[in-house]
Amino acid sequence: MGVEKMLDSTYRGNRLGQSIDDFGELRPSIDIVDSGEALRERMEEDGYLYLPGLLDKGEAVEARREILSRLSRMGAVDTDYPPLEGVHKPGGKSGGHYDLTRNNPSLMQVLYSGPMIQFYQSFLGGLVAHFDYTWFRVKPPGVSSPTTPHYDIVYMGRGTTNLYTSWTPLGDMPYEMGGLMLLENSHRNADLRNGYGQTDVDKYCNDQEAEQIVEVARKENRDLTPSERAKLQWNSSGAYSSDAISTRAELGGRWLTADYKLGDLLVFCMYMMHASSDNLTNRIRISSDSRYQLASEAQDPRWIGTDPPAHGIRAKEGMVC
Ligand SMILES: O=C(O)CCC(=O)C(=O)O
C-alpha cells in the first residue's frame, strides 16, 4: 500500500493531492548512519535524513507514557482505552505544549542524550549544542489544526544557519494520522531561500506607531495583544501560507512522508518546506521538534536559557521597511 494511502489524506478537509504522483516516500538513510561524510552528502542532496528506528524504543515508550499521562490528567485522553493507545476524548482539554516538555526527564533522555546526540556528533563532526527550548505538538483528531507550510529558519535564524531540526514522532503514526510532510527539493529553491527564507517572524517595520506599541509592552513586561500585533503588520505566523495544497501547486515537488513508527527520527535543514495533513484517526498525534548545531557556532538567543524569550516581547526587533 505505502504512500498510496496519502491519496485519502486531507488538509483542512480538502484532498491534499489528486494522484499518487503528488506524493512520495521519504528516502531512509539508516544504512549510512555510521558515516558522517555520507550523512552530510545526503543532507546536501535531499535536505533531510530519515532514520527509521534510530532511537531507543524503550526510552521513547517511556516518553510517550509520560506525555499521555499528563494529557490524561488534562482530560484529553479517553480512559476507556489502554493509556498508551492515546485515544482522544472528544471535548477534553488539550495542553500548553511547551509545558509538556518541562520537568520531563524521560523526554529529555530521548531528545538530548544517547543515539540522538551520537548521531549529531557524527553528522556535524564536533561538539553538539541544542536549544534549551523544546517544541511539543499535540494534534487531536480533526481537520482544524494541520501544520501550515513553513521554513524553520524564519523562527530561529538569529544564530548559525547550520542548524537542524529533529522531528521525533512519539508514537506510531500511520499516514492517516497526519505526520510530518516535506516538500521535495524545496531546500534548493533559490527564490524561496532568498525571499521568504530571509524573513524573521519577530521583526516588524519600525514606524513611530509600531515603536510606541512595542515600547509600552516592554515597559509593562507583557506580550503584545492581538490587536497590537495586527497593527505592527508583519507576518505574525511566520508561515509561508495557510494552505499546503496551494503551496505545492505553486512551488512544485511532491509531499514526502512515511509510515512513522515510535523510535524513528526525521532530521531536516532550516530551508525545508514542511507541513502536516489532517489527523483522520481517533487518536492524538504527539511529536516533538528540537534543534541542534555545533557548540562552536552562534545560537539564536530566543531559544536559550531557563526562561527563553521565544516569540515574546523580548524577541521583537524593529527594522527599516
Ligand atoms: O509536528 C508538526 O506538525 C510540526 C513540526 C514542525 O513544524 C517542525 O518540526 O518544525
The ligand as an ORCA input file, in Angstrom:
! r2SCAN-3c Opt
* xyz 0 1
  O       4.789     18.303     14.053
  C       4.363     19.146     13.302
  O       3.304     19.021     12.681
  C       5.123     20.431     13.084
  C       6.577     20.317     13.329
  C       7.368     21.455     12.808
  O       6.857     22.433     12.314
  C       8.815     21.377     12.868
  O       9.360     20.332     13.208
  O       9.475     22.401     12.569
*
